[in-house]
Amino acid sequence: MSSWQSYVDNLMSDGCCQDSAIVGCNSDSKYVWAAQEGGTFVNITVNTRYELHSL
């Protein structure tokens, strides 16, 4: 994970979020850039990312 982790940490800090992740993709690759340690989204897959995006 990268410096994106600080954004996830900030989202989680006040207790309003149950889980969070930052994901991204470009034409060549798809990544989970940061996720809450121990959370569900830490194991998010590319297919799940597209399912969530379409909601």
MDAnalysis code that builds the backbone (N, CA, C; Angstrom):
import MDAnalysis as mda
import numpy as np

u = mda.Universe.empty(165, n_residues=55, atom_resindex=np.repeat(np.arange(55), 3), trajectory=True)
u.add_TopologyAttr("name", ["N", "CA", "C"] * 55)
u.add_TopologyAttr("resid", np.arange(1, 56))
u.add_TopologyAttr("resname", ["MET", "SER", "SER", "TRP", "GLN", "SER", "TYR", "VAL", "ASP", "ASN", "LEU", "MET", "SER", "ASP", "GLY", "CYS", "CYS", "GLN", "ASP", "SER", "ALA", "ILE", "VAL", "GLY", "CYS", "ASN", "SER", "ASP", "SER", "LYS", "TYR", "VAL", "TRP", "ALA", "ALA", "GLN", "GLU", "GLY", "GLY", "THR", "PHE", "VAL", "ASN", "ILE", "THR", "VAL", "ASN", "THR", "ARG", "TYR", "GLU", "LEU", "HIS", "SER", "LEU"])
u.atoms.positions = np.array([
    [0.848, -1.160, 0.000],
    [0.000, 0.000, 0.000],
    [0.905, 1.239, 0.000],
    [0.311, 2.349, -0.251],
    [1.121, 3.549, -0.453],
    [0.650, 4.699, 0.427],
    [1.036, 5.891, 0.033],
    [0.613, 7.074, 0.781],
    [-0.902, 7.274, 0.747],
    [-1.596, 6.563, -0.107],
    [-3.058, 6.606, -0.105],
    [-3.617, 6.099, 1.214],
    [-2.831, 5.326, 1.940],
    [-3.299, 4.762, 3.205],
    [-3.724, 5.854, 4.185],
    [-3.080, 7.001, 4.144],
    [-3.458, 8.082, 5.059],
    [-4.889, 8.560, 4.802],
    [-5.352, 8.490, 3.562],
    [-6.734, 8.855, 3.266],
    [-7.705, 7.846, 3.876],
    [-7.381, 6.569, 3.764],
    [-8.208, 5.528, 4.380],
    [-8.216, 5.709, 5.894],
    [-7.048, 5.935, 6.467],
    [-6.957, 6.139, 7.918],
    [-7.825, 7.315, 8.359],
    [-7.828, 8.385, 7.575],
    [-8.641, 9.557, 7.887],
    [-10.135, 9.226, 7.815],
    [-10.542, 8.477, 6.802],
    [-11.945, 8.075, 6.688],
    [-12.395, 7.259, 7.893],
    [-11.500, 6.429, 8.406],
    [-11.846, 5.521, 9.491],
    [-11.726, 6.169, 10.871],
    [-11.058, 7.294, 10.973],
    [-10.682, 7.850, 12.272],
    [-11.849, 8.286, 13.152],
    [-12.946, 8.750, 12.571],
    [-14.042, 9.241, 13.412],
    [-15.137, 8.210, 13.663],
    [-14.969, 7.005, 13.141],
    [-15.923, 5.937, 13.399],
    [-17.166, 5.952, 12.528],
    [-17.254, 6.868, 11.576],
    [-18.429, 6.925, 10.702],
    [-18.432, 5.832, 9.633],
    [-17.257, 5.371, 9.247],
    [-17.145, 4.331, 8.221],
    [-16.866, 2.984, 8.874],
    [-17.461, 1.937, 8.315],
    [-17.185, 0.588, 8.790],
    [-15.994, -0.020, 8.065],
    [-15.749, 0.416, 6.838],
    [-14.654, -0.106, 6.035],
    [-14.385, 0.896, 4.925],
    [-13.200, 0.866, 4.367],
    [-12.891, 1.756, 3.257],
    [-11.716, 1.216, 2.469],
    [-11.677, 1.606, 1.208],
    [-10.571, 1.253, 0.326],
    [-10.508, 2.293, -0.782],
    [-9.340, 2.461, -1.323],
    [-9.151, 3.307, -2.491],
    [-8.643, 2.396, -3.589],
    [-9.399, 2.346, -4.682],
    [-9.041, 1.483, -5.804],
    [-8.907, 2.332, -7.050],
    [-8.151, 1.850, -7.989],
    [-7.977, 2.585, -9.221],
    [-7.651, 1.659, -10.363],
    [-7.803, 2.170, -11.554],
    [-7.441, 1.376, -12.719],
    [-7.094, 2.307, -13.866],
    [-6.312, 1.776, -14.745],
    [-6.053, 2.448, -16.003],
    [-6.158, 1.388, -17.088],
    [-5.798, 1.691, -18.284],
    [-5.969, 0.737, -19.375],
    [-5.105, -0.510, -19.212],
    [-4.033, -0.429, -18.433],
    [-3.111, -1.547, -18.298],
    [-3.257, -2.346, -17.013],
    [-3.781, -1.752, -15.959],
    [-3.777, -2.446, -14.674],
    [-4.864, -1.918, -13.747],
    [-5.148, -2.737, -12.737],
    [-6.142, -2.394, -11.734],
    [-5.556, -2.698, -10.369],
    [-5.746, -1.795, -9.414],
    [-5.095, -1.931, -8.117],
    [-6.009, -1.530, -6.974],
    [-5.776, -2.143, -5.820],
    [-6.264, -1.613, -4.556],
    [-5.095, -0.804, -4.018],
    [-5.244, 0.506, -3.964],
    [-4.148, 1.371, -3.540],
    [-4.022, 1.446, -2.031],
    [-5.144, 1.315, -1.335],
    [-5.125, 1.359, 0.131],
    [-6.429, 0.757, 0.632],
    [-6.378, 0.164, 1.822],
    [-7.582, -0.419, 2.419],
    [-7.414, -0.491, 3.925],
    [-8.543, -0.547, 4.618],
    [-8.534, -0.679, 6.071],
    [-7.988, -2.054, 6.446],
    [-6.935, -2.088, 7.231],
    [-6.346, -3.350, 7.662],
    [-7.388, -4.173, 8.412],
    [-7.531, -5.428, 8.010],
    [-8.505, -6.314, 8.636],
    [-9.914, -6.151, 8.102],
    [-10.120, -5.201, 7.198],
    [-11.448, -4.964, 6.640],
    [-11.740, -5.871, 5.453],
    [-12.981, -5.871, 5.050],
    [-13.407, -6.673, 3.907],
    [-12.752, -6.199, 2.618],
    [-12.622, -4.894, 2.452],
    [-12.116, -4.355, 1.196],
    [-10.628, -4.600, 0.968],
    [-9.899, -5.015, 1.980],
    [-8.481, -5.311, 1.775],
    [-8.327, -6.467, 0.777],
    [-9.349, -7.302, 0.652],
    [-9.322, -8.439, -0.272],
    [-10.190, -8.219, -1.502],
    [-10.540, -6.976, -1.779],
    [-11.400, -6.677, -2.918],
    [-10.725, -7.132, -4.211],
    [-11.528, -7.646, -5.131],
    [-11.005, -8.093, -6.419],
    [-11.399, -7.099, -7.500],
    [-10.801, -7.253, -8.652],
    [-11.136, -6.383, -9.776],
    [-12.613, -6.530, -10.121],
    [-13.138, -7.752, -10.135],
    [-14.550, -7.955, -10.455],
    [-15.450, -7.294, -9.423],
    [-15.120, -7.402, -8.159],
    [-15.911, -6.764, -7.107],
    [-15.881, -5.255, -7.268],
    [-14.746, -4.718, -7.610],
    [-14.616, -3.278, -7.808],
    [-15.589, -2.806, -8.877],
    [-15.708, -3.542, -9.981],
    [-16.636, -3.156, -11.037],
    [-18.088, -3.320, -10.601],
    [-18.382, -4.333, -9.796],
    [-19.736, -4.517, -9.283],
    [-20.129, -3.340, -8.392],
    [-19.239, -2.907, -7.518],
    [-19.518, -1.772, -6.640],
    [-19.681, -0.482, -7.430],
    [-18.853, -0.320, -8.442],
    [-18.892, 0.895, -9.253],
    [-20.221, 1.029, -9.976],
    [-20.832, -0.092, -10.349],
    [-22.068, -0.041, -11.125],
    [-23.308, 0.184, -10.267],
    [-23.171, 0.194, -8.931],
    [-24.334, 0.402, -8.057],
    [-24.858, 1.810, -8.145],
])
